[in-house]
Amino acid sequence: MKFPVYIFVLFVILSCVDKPESIPSISVNKEYEEAYAYLDAGKPDSAFLRFSQVKDHYQSINDSLHVANCLINMAVIQRDAGDYFGAQETALQANDYLNEHKLDHYPYLNSNFNTLGTISRDLKYYDDALSFFEKTLKYSQDSANLSIIENNIALVYKSLKQFGKADKIFQNILSRPYLKSIEYARTLSNRANARSDHDSSYVAAPDLLNALSIRVQEKDIWGQNASYAHLADYYKEKRSDSSLFYARKQYATALKLKSPDAQVNALRRLIQTGNRDSLQTYFTSYSRLTDSLESARAAAKNQFALIRYEVEKNKADNLRLENDNVEKSARLTRQRWMTGGLFVLIIGGIVGGRFWYRKRKERLELEAQNKIKASKLATSRKVHDVVANGIYRVMSEIEYNEQLDRDSLLDKLDIMYNKSRDISYEAEESIEAPSAYPDVLGELLKSFAKENRLVLIAGNDAALWENVSDQAKSELKEVLLEMMVNMAKHSQATSVVIRFGREDEHLHIHYQDDGVGMHADAPKGKGRQNTVSRIRGLRGEIIFASEVGDGMKIDIHIPIR
């Protein structure tokens, strides 16, 4: 097989097209690690910037899980900086990249819904907080995490003054046999604090001190801060000196934690419980710290917004440069592809033209053969209907008529001769005048009546055939002739009834005899096939109903127009 030369030329043209330059991929592992390093080093703004940059890269490669992780970390940074609404927006955006049907997404869904719950609780949107914490439970995969979430839910119920629900959750957590000591201390202290808020007579000191002891032993500084706060609140109305003692302990712990929020909370308690001499000092520190905290939070919000703006701006600039390079490359590629495409169209036109010419030639030859077959079939059918049926009529008349009319037989044979000659020349069969057609048809049908066979005709009058086309009259005449010939040859009938009628622009013909009938599944001969074909050609319907020994019934319906 020879290799077509035009295929070779096309290969050469397309191989000359420059491949688009691949954009070098950047490794994000280093930037990812830097983001966490900044977070551990207490540089939230730098960490936020790195997470934002890494997130854009993961978006470009459709890595939804890492995009979500970056957004979750960014939301936590915003929440810790006091940008609650910004954190909420970022966390909700992270949910769009997580799939609740994938198990490897569960830890991220758990963390993100917990963040959303904490934000809502800080904003005092307690119903929303409960909803988010409940969703967090759905994706919790270990008991320690479960205890933290349930503690958060119980604290929300405490804020809603639904102490019964809160106490039930705390009790359920404490009943677990393998609860870690830190979680046990957290839950024990929270339960005692909630019970004390609900019932001022409740003695919460033993549980609060037990929880504090565990936290000191476990070196849980944040837990100690919470315990000191609970003890200061508990002794506020009972023993002011003890309340002041624990408030001072909380403030000292908050200074160790370097947490402005914790320091503000401790100073608020010191102002409420401190003596008059130290009150001014505490209030001055409180005012200075709250002002500084509000300024820092406002600056953080602006900083986060600025970082996002700069990242998006750089992203847009890079995208514009990439689009310019892609457009230049695409322009050059289009020019070469247009040249190649034009060549392909020319070759395709030549090949397609040859294929179309060959197919057209085959189609014309097939149509010519089909026309010849159709012509032969039509001629064969005319020979059967005109010549064979006509001869059978003459034979039947000779057989049953003892007094032969020589002139009549010669006339009928002459008619048959002319018809057979017309078939050979494909001449159109002449149609009787409208007024004569019922008489000719009636004479044709009555010619099959014999001494032992009665033929009854009803409804065959001139009005019946008004507006019936010449073609329909001719075809129906041949159909009825075929039916009568078959009756005379096979049925042994002694009575034949043919009833004509018309209704709703339809012509109806009912045929019935009392002959031997036939099986419903009897094979169809050529005559019956021709009969069905003629009726269908008139857009009509023919129905045969017969059983052996029960005669034959035939109904014909054709539209007049």
C-alpha positions as CSV (number, residue, x, y, z in Angstrom):
1,M,0.0,0.0,0.0
2,K,1.5,3.3,-1.1
3,F,1.7,6.1,1.5
4,P,-0.4,9.0,0.2
5,V,1.9,12.0,-0.5
6,Y,-0.6,14.5,0.8
7,I,-0.6,12.9,4.2
8,F,3.2,13.3,4.3
9,V,2.9,16.9,3.4
10,L,0.3,17.5,6.1
11,F,2.6,15.8,8.6
12,V,5.4,18.1,7.6
13,I,3.2,21.2,8.0
14,L,1.9,20.3,11.4
15,S,5.3,19.3,12.7
16,C,6.5,22.8,12.0
17,V,4.1,24.3,14.5
18,D,5.8,25.6,17.6
19,K,4.8,23.9,20.8
20,P,3.6,26.4,23.4
21,E,6.1,27.0,26.0
22,S,5.2,25.3,29.3
23,I,4.8,27.6,32.3
24,P,7.3,26.5,34.9
25,S,5.5,25.1,38.0
26,I,6.5,26.5,41.3
27,S,7.1,24.3,44.3
28,V,4.9,25.3,47.2
29,N,6.3,23.0,49.9
30,K,8.7,25.7,51.0
31,E,6.1,28.4,51.1
32,Y,3.7,26.1,52.9
33,E,6.2,25.3,55.6
34,E,7.1,29.0,55.9
35,A,3.4,29.8,56.6
36,Y,3.3,27.4,59.5
37,A,6.7,28.6,60.7
38,Y,5.4,32.2,60.8
39,L,2.4,31.0,62.7
40,D,4.5,29.3,65.3
41,A,6.8,32.3,65.6
42,G,3.8,34.6,66.4
43,K,3.8,36.4,63.0
44,P,0.2,36.0,62.0
45,D,0.3,38.7,59.2
46,S,3.2,37.0,57.5
47,A,1.6,33.6,57.9
48,F,-1.7,34.9,56.4
49,L,0.2,36.2,53.4
50,R,2.0,32.9,52.8
51,F,-1.2,30.9,53.2
52,S,-3.0,33.2,50.7
53,Q,-0.2,32.8,48.1
54,V,-0.1,29.0,48.5
55,K,-3.9,28.9,48.3
56,D,-3.8,30.5,44.8
57,H,-1.3,28.0,43.6
58,Y,-3.4,25.1,44.8
59,Q,-6.4,26.6,43.1
60,S,-4.6,26.7,39.8
61,I,-3.9,22.9,40.0
62,N,-7.4,22.1,41.3
63,D,-6.2,20.8,44.6
64,S,-9.3,21.5,46.6
65,L,-8.2,19.9,49.9
66,H,-5.1,22.1,50.2
67,V,-7.1,25.2,49.2
68,A,-9.5,24.5,52.0
69,N,-6.7,23.9,54.5
70,C,-5.1,27.3,53.6
71,L,-8.5,29.0,54.0
72,I,-9.1,27.3,57.4
73,N,-5.7,28.5,58.7
74,M,-6.4,32.0,57.4
75,A,-9.8,32.0,59.2
76,V,-8.2,31.0,62.5
77,I,-5.6,33.8,62.1
78,Q,-8.3,36.3,61.5
79,R,-10.4,35.0,64.5
80,D,-7.4,35.2,66.8
81,A,-6.8,38.8,65.7
82,G,-10.4,39.7,66.5
83,D,-11.5,40.0,62.8
84,Y,-14.6,37.8,63.5
85,F,-16.6,38.7,60.4
86,G,-13.6,38.4,58.1
87,A,-12.8,35.0,59.7
88,Q,-16.4,33.9,59.2
89,E,-16.3,34.8,55.5
90,T,-13.0,33.0,55.0
91,A,-14.2,29.8,56.8
92,L,-17.4,29.7,54.8
93,Q,-15.4,30.0,51.7
94,A,-13.3,27.0,52.8
95,N,-16.5,24.8,53.0
96,D,-16.9,25.2,49.2
97,Y,-13.7,23.2,48.6
98,L,-14.6,20.3,51.0
99,N,-16.6,17.2,50.2
100,E,-18.7,15.7,53.0
101,H,-18.7,12.3,51.2
102,K,-14.9,11.9,51.3
103,L,-13.4,10.6,54.5
104,D,-10.0,12.3,54.0
105,H,-11.9,15.7,54.1
106,Y,-13.5,14.9,57.6
107,P,-10.6,16.4,59.7
108,Y,-10.8,19.6,57.8
109,L,-14.6,19.8,57.9
110,N,-14.4,19.1,61.7
111,S,-11.8,21.9,62.2
112,N,-13.6,24.4,60.0
113,F,-17.1,23.9,61.6
114,N,-15.5,24.2,65.0
115,T,-13.9,27.5,64.0
116,L,-17.3,28.8,62.7
117,G,-18.9,27.7,66.0
118,T,-16.3,29.5,68.1
119,I,-16.7,32.7,66.0
120,S,-20.5,32.6,66.3
121,R,-20.2,32.1,70.1
122,D,-17.8,35.0,70.4
123,L,-20.2,37.1,68.4
124,K,-23.0,35.9,70.7
125,Y,-24.9,34.2,67.8
126,Y,-25.6,31.2,70.0
127,D,-28.1,29.5,67.7
128,D,-25.6,29.6,64.8
129,A,-22.9,28.4,67.2
130,L,-25.0,25.4,68.2
131,S,-25.7,24.5,64.5
132,F,-22.0,24.7,63.6
133,F,-20.9,22.7,66.6
134,E,-23.5,20.0,65.9
135,K,-22.0,19.7,62.4
136,T,-18.6,19.4,63.9
137,L,-19.7,16.3,65.8
138,K,-20.7,14.7,62.5
139,Y,-17.1,14.8,61.3
140,S,-15.3,14.0,64.6
141,Q,-13.2,10.9,64.4
142,D,-11.6,10.6,67.9
143,S,-12.8,10.7,71.5
144,A,-10.5,13.6,72.6
145,N,-11.8,15.8,69.8
146,L,-15.4,14.7,70.7
147,S,-15.0,15.9,74.3
148,I,-13.7,19.3,73.2
149,I,-16.7,19.8,70.9
150,E,-19.2,18.7,73.5
151,N,-17.6,21.1,76.0
152,N,-18.2,23.9,73.5
153,I,-21.8,22.9,73.0
154,A,-22.4,22.8,76.7
155,L,-20.8,26.2,77.2
156,V,-23.2,27.6,74.5
157,Y,-26.2,26.1,76.5
158,K,-24.7,27.8,79.6
159,S,-24.7,31.1,77.8
160,L,-28.3,30.5,76.8
161,K,-29.2,29.9,80.5
162,Q,-30.2,26.3,79.6
163,F,-28.2,24.9,82.5
164,G,-30.0,21.5,82.5
165,K,-28.8,20.7,79.0
166,A,-25.3,21.9,79.7
167,D,-25.0,19.8,82.9
168,K,-26.2,16.7,81.2
169,I,-23.5,17.1,78.5
170,F,-20.8,17.7,81.2
171,Q,-21.9,14.6,83.1
172,N,-21.8,12.5,79.9
173,I,-18.2,13.6,79.2
174,L,-17.0,12.9,82.8
175,S,-18.5,9.4,82.8
176,R,-16.2,8.3,80.0
177,P,-13.6,5.8,81.5
178,Y,-10.6,6.8,79.3
179,L,-10.9,10.6,79.4
180,K,-7.6,12.3,79.4
181,S,-6.7,14.3,82.5
182,I,-6.6,17.6,80.7
183,E,-10.1,17.0,79.3
184,Y,-11.3,15.8,82.6
185,A,-10.1,19.0,84.3
186,R,-11.6,21.2,81.6
187,T,-15.0,19.5,81.9
188,L,-14.9,19.4,85.7
189,S,-14.2,23.1,86.0
190,N,-16.8,24.0,83.4
191,R,-19.4,21.9,85.1
192,A,-18.7,23.4,88.5
193,N,-18.7,27.0,87.1
194,A,-22.1,26.3,85.3
195,R,-23.7,24.8,88.4
196,S,-22.5,27.7,90.5
197,D,-24.0,30.2,88.0
198,H,-27.3,28.4,88.1
199,D,-27.4,27.8,91.9
200,S,-25.5,30.2,94.1
201,S,-25.7,27.8,97.1
202,Y,-23.9,25.1,95.2
203,V,-20.4,24.3,96.7
204,A,-18.2,24.4,93.6
205,A,-14.8,25.0,95.4
206,P,-13.8,21.3,95.7
207,D,-14.3,20.6,91.9
208,L,-12.7,23.9,90.9
209,L,-9.6,23.3,93.1
210,N,-9.4,19.7,91.9
211,A,-9.4,20.8,88.3
212,L,-6.8,23.5,89.0
213,S,-4.5,20.9,90.7
214,I,-4.7,18.7,87.6
215,R,-3.9,21.6,85.3
216,V,-0.9,22.7,87.4
217,Q,0.4,19.1,87.4
218,E,-0.1,18.8,83.6
219,K,1.4,22.3,83.1
220,D,-1.7,23.4,81.2
221,I,-1.2,27.2,81.4
222,W,-4.3,28.1,79.4
223,G,-6.3,25.7,81.6
224,Q,-4.9,27.3,84.8
225,N,-5.9,30.7,83.4
226,A,-9.5,29.4,83.0
227,S,-9.5,27.8,86.5
228,Y,-8.3,31.1,88.2
229,A,-11.1,32.9,86.3
230,H,-13.7,30.4,87.6
231,L,-12.5,30.6,91.2
232,A,-12.5,34.4,91.1
233,D,-16.1,34.4,89.9
234,Y,-17.1,31.8,92.4
235,Y,-15.7,33.7,95.4
236,K,-16.9,37.1,94.2
237,E,-20.0,37.2,96.3
238,K,-18.8,34.8,99.0
239,R,-15.2,35.8,100.0
240,S,-13.9,38.9,98.3
241,D,-10.3,38.4,99.4
242,S,-10.3,34.9,97.8
243,S,-11.8,36.4,94.6
244,L,-9.1,39.1,94.5
245,F,-6.4,36.4,95.1
246,Y,-7.5,34.3,92.2
247,A,-8.1,37.4,90.0
248,R,-4.4,38.4,90.6
249,K,-3.4,34.8,89.8
250,Q,-5.3,35.0,86.5
251,Y,-3.7,38.3,85.6
252,A,-0.2,36.9,86.3
253,T,-1.0,33.8,84.2
254,A,-2.3,36.0,81.4
255,L,1.0,38.0,81.4
256,K,2.9,34.7,81.0
257,L,0.6,33.8,78.1
258,K,1.2,37.2,76.5
259,S,-2.5,37.2,75.6
260,P,-4.1,40.7,75.5
261,D,-7.6,39.2,75.7
262,A,-6.7,37.1,78.7
263,Q,-5.1,40.2,80.4
264,V,-8.2,42.3,79.7
265,N,-10.5,39.7,81.3
266,A,-8.2,39.4,84.3
267,L,-8.1,43.2,84.8
268,R,-11.9,43.4,84.5
269,R,-12.1,41.0,87.5
270,L,-9.5,42.9,89.4
271,I,-11.4,46.2,88.9
272,Q,-14.5,44.5,90.2
273,T,-12.9,42.9,93.3
274,G,-9.8,45.0,94.0
275,N,-9.4,47.5,96.9
276,R,-9.7,51.2,96.4
277,D,-5.9,51.8,96.6
278,S,-5.1,49.6,93.6
279,L,-8.3,50.2,91.6
280,Q,-6.9,53.2,89.7
281,T,-3.8,51.3,88.7
282,Y,-5.9,48.4,87.4
283,F,-8.3,50.7,85.5
284,T,-5.4,52.6,83.9
285,S,-3.9,49.3,82.7
286,Y,-7.3,48.1,81.5
287,S,-8.0,51.2,79.5
288,R,-4.6,51.3,77.9
289,L,-4.8,47.6,77.1
290,T,-8.3,47.7,75.6
291,D,-7.4,50.8,73.5
292,S,-4.3,49.0,72.3
293,L,-6.3,45.8,71.6
294,E,-9.0,47.6,69.6
295,S,-6.3,49.5,67.6
296,A,-4.4,46.2,66.9
297,R,-7.6,44.5,65.8
298,A,-8.6,47.4,63.5
299,A,-5.0,47.3,62.1
300,A,-5.2,43.5,61.7
301,K,-8.5,43.8,59.7
302,N,-7.0,46.4,57.4
303,Q,-3.8,44.4,57.1
304,F,-5.7,41.2,56.1
305,A,-7.7,43.2,53.6
306,L,-4.6,44.8,52.2
307,I,-2.8,41.4,52.0
308,R,-5.7,39.9,50.1
309,Y,-5.8,42.9,47.7
310,E,-2.1,42.7,47.0
311,V,-2.3,38.9,46.4
312,E,-5.3,39.3,44.1
313,K,-3.6,42.2,42.3
314,N,-0.4,40.1,41.7
315,K,-2.5,37.2,40.6
316,A,-4.3,39.4,38.1
317,D,-1.0,40.9,36.8
318,N,0.5,37.4,36.4
319,L,-2.6,36.2,34.7
320,R,-2.6,39.1,32.3
321,L,1.1,38.4,31.4
322,E,0.3,34.7,30.9
323,N,-2.7,35.6,28.7
324,D,-0.5,37.9,26.6
325,N,2.1,35.1,26.1
326,V,-0.7,32.6,25.4
327,E,-2.3,35.0,22.9
328,K,1.0,35.4,21.0
329,S,1.6,31.7,20.9
330,A,-2.0,31.1,19.9
331,R,-1.8,33.6,17.1
332,L,1.3,31.9,15.6
333,T,-0.3,28.5,16.0
334,R,-3.5,29.7,14.4
335,Q,-1.6,30.9,11.3
336,R,0.1,27.6,10.9
337,W,-3.1,25.6,11.6
338,M,-5.0,27.7,9.0
339,T,-2.4,26.8,6.4
340,G,-2.6,23.2,7.4
341,G,-6.4,23.4,7.6
342,L,-6.6,24.8,4.1
343,F,-4.5,22.0,2.8
344,V,-6.7,19.5,4.6
345,L,-9.8,21.1,3.1
346,I,-8.4,20.8,-0.4
347,I,-7.4,17.2,0.0
348,G,-10.7,16.5,1.8
349,G,-12.6,18.1,-1.1
350,I,-10.8,15.9,-3.6
351,V,-11.3,12.7,-1.7
352,G,-14.8,13.6,-0.7
353,G,-15.7,14.5,-4.3
354,R,-14.5,11.2,-5.6
355,F,-16.3,9.4,-2.8
356,W,-19.5,11.4,-3.6
357,Y,-19.3,10.7,-7.3
358,R,-18.9,7.0,-6.7
359,K,-21.7,6.8,-4.3
360,R,-24.0,8.8,-6.6
361,K,-23.2,6.5,-9.5
362,E,-24.0,3.5,-7.3
363,R,-27.3,5.1,-6.1
364,L,-28.4,5.9,-9.7
365,E,-27.6,2.3,-10.8
366,L,-29.6,1.0,-7.8
367,E,-32.6,3.3,-8.5
368,A,-32.6,2.1,-12.2
369,Q,-32.6,-1.5,-11.1
370,N,-35.4,-0.9,-8.6
371,K,-37.4,0.8,-11.3
372,I,-37.0,-2.2,-13.6
373,K,-38.0,-4.6,-10.8
374,A,-41.0,-2.4,-9.9
375,S,-42.0,-2.3,-13.6
376,K,-41.7,-6.1,-13.9
377,L,-43.8,-6.5,-10.7
378,A,-46.5,-4.2,-11.9
379,T,-46.7,-6.0,-15.3
380,S,-46.8,-9.3,-13.5
381,R,-49.7,-8.1,-11.3
382,K,-51.6,-6.8,-14.4
383,V,-51.1,-10.1,-16.2
384,H,-52.5,-11.9,-13.1
385,D,-55.4,-9.5,-12.6
386,V,-56.4,-8.9,-16.2
387,V,-55.4,-11.9,-18.2
388,A,-55.6,-14.8,-15.7
389,N,-58.8,-13.6,-14.0
390,G,-60.4,-12.8,-17.4
391,I,-59.5,-16.3,-18.8
392,Y,-61.0,-17.8,-15.6
393,R,-64.3,-15.9,-16.2
394,V,-64.5,-17.2,-19.8
395,M,-63.6,-20.8,-18.6
396,S,-66.2,-20.6,-15.9
397,E,-68.9,-19.4,-18.4
398,I,-68.1,-22.2,-20.8
399,E,-68.1,-24.7,-17.9
400,Y,-71.5,-23.7,-16.4
401,N,-73.4,-22.3,-19.4
402,E,-74.9,-25.0,-21.5
403,Q,-76.1,-22.6,-24.2
404,L,-72.9,-20.8,-25.3
405,D,-73.2,-17.4,-27.0
406,R,-70.4,-17.5,-29.6
407,D,-70.4,-13.7,-30.2
408,S,-70.4,-12.9,-26.5
409,L,-67.4,-15.2,-25.9
410,L,-65.6,-13.6,-28.9
411,D,-66.2,-10.1,-27.5
412,K,-64.8,-11.0,-24.1
413,L,-61.8,-12.7,-25.6
414,D,-61.3,-9.6,-27.8
415,I,-61.4,-7.4,-24.7
416,M,-58.8,-9.6,-23.0
417,Y,-56.6,-9.5,-26.1
418,N,-56.7,-5.7,-26.2
419,K,-56.0,-5.5,-22.5
420,S,-53.0,-7.9,-22.7
421,R,-51.7,-5.8,-25.7
422,D,-52.1,-2.6,-23.7
423,I,-50.1,-4.2,-20.9
424,S,-47.2,-4.8,-23.3
425,Y,-47.3,-1.1,-24.3
426,E,-48.0,0.1,-20.7
427,A,-51.2,1.8,-21.9
428,E,-53.6,3.2,-19.4
429,E,-56.7,1.2,-18.7
430,S,-59.8,3.0,-19.9
431,I,-62.3,3.9,-17.2
432,E,-66.0,3.7,-17.8
433,A,-68.1,6.8,-17.6
434,P,-69.3,7.6,-14.1
435,S,-72.8,6.6,-14.9
436,A,-71.7,3.3,-16.5
437,Y,-69.3,2.2,-13.8
438,P,-71.9,0.8,-11.3
439,D,-73.5,-1.2,-14.2
440,V,-70.2,-2.6,-15.4
441,L,-69.2,-3.5,-11.8
442,G,-72.6,-5.0,-11.1
443,E,-72.4,-7.1,-14.3
444,L,-68.9,-8.2,-13.4
445,L,-70.0,-9.4,-9.9
446,K,-73.3,-11.0,-11.2
447,S,-71.4,-13.0,-13.8
448,F,-70.2,-15.3,-11.0
449,A,-73.8,-16.3,-10.1
450,K,-74.7,-19.9,-11.1
451,E,-77.6,-22.3,-10.7
452,N,-76.1,-23.4,-7.4
453,R,-74.7,-20.0,-6.3
454,L,-76.6,-16.9,-5.4
455,V,-74.8,-13.5,-5.7
456,L,-76.6,-10.6,-3.9
457,I,-75.4,-6.9,-4.4
458,A,-76.6,-4.0,-2.3
459,G,-75.8,-0.2,-2.4
460,N,-74.0,-0.2,-5.8
461,D,-75.6,2.9,-7.3
462,A,-74.3,6.0,-9.1
463,A,-74.5,8.2,-6.0
464,L,-72.1,5.9,-4.2
465,W,-69.3,6.5,-6.7
466,E,-69.5,10.3,-6.8
467,N,-66.2,12.0,-6.3
468,V,-64.4,8.6,-6.2
469,S,-61.2,8.8,-8.3
470,D,-60.8,6.8,-11.5
471,Q,-57.7,5.1,-10.0
472,A,-59.7,4.0,-6.9
473,K,-62.5,2.7,-9.2
474,S,-60.0,0.7,-11.3
475,E,-58.2,-0.7,-8.3
476,L,-61.4,-1.7,-6.5
477,K,-62.7,-3.4,-9.7
478,E,-59.6,-5.5,-9.8
479,V,-59.8,-6.3,-6.1
480,L,-63.4,-7.4,-6.3
481,L,-62.7,-9.5,-9.4
482,E,-59.8,-11.2,-7.5
483,M,-62.1,-11.9,-4.5
484,M,-64.9,-13.4,-6.8
485,V,-62.4,-15.5,-8.7
486,N,-61.0,-16.9,-5.4
487,M,-64.5,-17.6,-4.2
488,A,-65.4,-19.5,-7.4
489,K,-62.2,-21.5,-7.4
490,H,-61.9,-22.4,-3.7
491,S,-64.9,-21.6,-1.5
492,Q,-67.7,-23.9,-2.7
493,A,-70.0,-21.1,-1.6
494,T,-73.8,-21.2,-2.4
495,S,-74.5,-17.7,-1.3
496,V,-72.4,-14.5,-1.7
497,V,-73.3,-11.0,-0.4
498,I,-71.5,-7.8,-1.4
499,R,-72.7,-4.6,0.3
500,F,-71.5,-1.1,-0.6
501,G,-71.9,2.0,1.5
502,R,-70.2,5.4,2.3
503,E,-70.0,7.3,5.6
504,D,-67.9,10.3,6.6
505,E,-66.0,10.6,3.3
506,H,-65.1,6.9,3.5
507,L,-66.2,4.1,1.1
508,H,-67.1,0.7,2.8
509,I,-67.4,-2.6,1.0
510,H,-68.5,-5.7,2.9
511,Y,-68.1,-9.2,1.3
512,Q,-69.5,-12.4,2.9
513,D,-69.9,-16.0,1.6
514,D,-71.0,-19.3,3.2
515,G,-68.1,-21.3,1.7
516,V,-65.6,-23.6,3.4
517,G,-63.5,-20.7,4.8
518,M,-59.9,-21.0,5.6
519,H,-57.4,-21.1,8.5
520,A,-56.5,-17.6,9.9
521,D,-52.8,-18.6,9.6
522,A,-53.1,-20.0,6.1
523,P,-50.3,-18.8,3.7
524,K,-51.0,-15.8,1.6
525,G,-51.0,-16.3,-2.2
526,K,-50.0,-13.8,-4.8
527,G,-53.6,-12.8,-5.4
528,R,-54.2,-12.0,-1.8
529,Q,-50.9,-10.1,-1.6
530,N,-51.9,-8.1,-4.7
531,T,-55.3,-7.3,-3.1
532,V,-53.7,-6.0,0.1
533,S,-51.2,-4.0,-1.8
534,R,-53.8,-2.3,-4.0
535,I,-56.0,-1.3,-0.9
536,R,-52.9,0.1,0.9
537,G,-52.0,2.0,-2.2
538,L,-55.4,3.8,-1.9
539,R,-54.6,4.6,1.8
540,G,-57.3,2.1,2.8
541,E,-57.7,-0.9,5.1
542,I,-58.7,-4.5,4.3
543,I,-59.7,-7.0,7.0
544,F,-60.1,-10.8,6.5
545,A,-62.1,-12.8,8.9
546,S,-62.5,-16.5,8.3
547,E,-62.5,-19.9,10.0
548,V,-62.7,-23.4,8.4
549,G,-66.4,-24.3,7.8
550,D,-67.6,-20.8,8.6
551,G,-67.3,-19.0,5.3
552,M,-65.3,-15.8,4.5
553,K,-65.8,-12.2,5.6
554,I,-63.9,-9.3,4.1
555,D,-64.3,-5.6,5.0
556,I,-62.7,-2.8,2.9
557,H,-62.5,0.9,4.0
558,I,-60.9,3.6,1.8
559,P,-61.0,7.4,2.0
560,I,-62.8,9.0,-0.9
561,R,-60.6,12.1,-0.9
